Amino acid sequence: MDAREQTLRTAHRLADDWLASLDTRHVPAVATVGEMADRLGPVLPDGPTEPAEVVELLATAGSPGVVASPSGRFFGMVIGGTHPAALGADWLVSAWDQNAGLDVLGPTVAAAEQVAGRWLLDLLGLPAGAAVGFPTGATMSNWSCLAAARDEVLRRAGWDVAADGLTGAPAIRVLVGAEVHESVLFALSYLGLGRPERVAADGEGRIDPAALSAALAGRSGVPTVVVLQAGNVHSGAFDPFPEAIAAAHAAGAWVHVDGAFGLLAAASPRLAHLTAGMADADSWTTDAHKTLNVPYDCGITIVRDPDALNRALGKHGDYLIRSGTGDPTDRTPEFSRRARGVPVWAVLRSLGRDGVGQLVEQLHSVARTVVDGLATVPGAQVLNDVVYTQVCFTLGPDARTEAVGRRLMADGTAWVSGSRWRGRAVLRVSVSNWSTTADDVRRTIASLAEAVAAVDASAPQECGVPAGR
């Protein structure tokens, strides 16, 4: 066989081995970046190496430094696994090697992204004529939507950003909830909009519509953007969309919804109430590697007014072979890019409408199972109302919670990482993987209970709890 066939067969065998190991392997990596750099070779060889040998080296030498994030016991950040249909489609995307910037450079992948976009709008109950783009992730999706928002609110005020830049432009007010996600703050910074004004939120992190109305009062005519949340990163809570959007639109503001992992709740008959009124916004963000379980990286940008997105992101060049009806490059920041929307098409086609709803409901059900398991762990206290896929809990004093978190990660059975919320150290379980089972939860809770017992036995005074608790 030739080098390409041998290399691909090697890669397939090693990928199968990796996926088969997920049930038993240590979830966090067991090697550092420095150790892995030494294993992968600090010196560039003078001569060539066979491609299959390179792939074998990467997989075998690199294994200790690979996090088992596709495992059903990875509950860190908000990181989904990869659905089989999405993984297979992503392998084809690499093999096809299409440039997804222009229709003419990849009619099949462009069509797959168009279809996926229409299906998403239908599933989520969003306007059928909205523009859909596939940038790298939630940060760049937020950036894309907020770029359209920035340019549009200034256009309404008589200012052309594309022609005149931001110097001398009318000031833009950006209002966000007190628990806005960092990706929104990054996007605003990238766009030259600076720090937003924070509006009070309730105990679950939901923006207070009365406080929003008060902040908007008396500032009619000022270019304004309001950012709401579908899924708080700690509590999973959803902002009260009907009241907040009505208040924002009454003040002439553009409303953007950051729904990195929560937007898909709209696809579930049982959970769609969380997103009631969300469709009245002007733009929406989600991240397909989270709830939808496609491979990294794939954000989804949705903007009600396609012209607003095109004015902000549209590209020009005499050498470009344009379709005449709008190309993918006009809906994402990049000229050239990977066909990220193809795995989205694949997972939607594989699951169907009912399957997507069932996937979302399954993630929520697992989160509730985690809550039930925590009730058996000494000192565990769930701090949030588990309406979606996030579970935030403490184990008493901060020192005890943090010590247990360290023990749990060192054990390696599961990844449950720490954070701070409401001024307290917390451990956060984010249920995002299609493959997580009740047994995964059982093993995770058992590991947590062992970590608690070990911490209490080894350093009770340090953790501020009586011995044997």
Secondary structure, 3 states (H helix, E strand, C coil): CCHHHHHHHHHHHHHHHHHHCCCCCCCCCCCCHHHHHHHHCCCCCCCCCCHHHHHHHHHHHHHHHCCCCCCCCECCCCCCCCCHHHHHHHHHHHHHCCCCCCHHHCHHHHHHHHHHHHHHHHHHCCCCCCEEECCCCHHHHHHHHHHHHHHHHHHHCCCCHHHHCCCCCCCCEEEEECCCCHHHHHHHHHCCCCCCEEECECCCCCECHHHHHHHHCCCCCCCEEEEEEECCCCCCCECCHHHHHHHHHHCCCEEEEECCCCHHHHHCCCCHHHHCCHHHCCEEEEECCCCCCCCCCCEEEEECCHHHHHHHHCCCCCCCCCCCCCCHHHHCCCCCCCCCHHHHHHHHHHHHHHHHHHHHHHHHHHHHHHHHHHCCCCCCEECCCCCCCEEEEECCCHHHHHHHHHHHHHHCCCECEEEEECCEEEEEEECCCCCCCHHHHHHHHHHHHHHHHHHHHHCCCCCCCCCCC
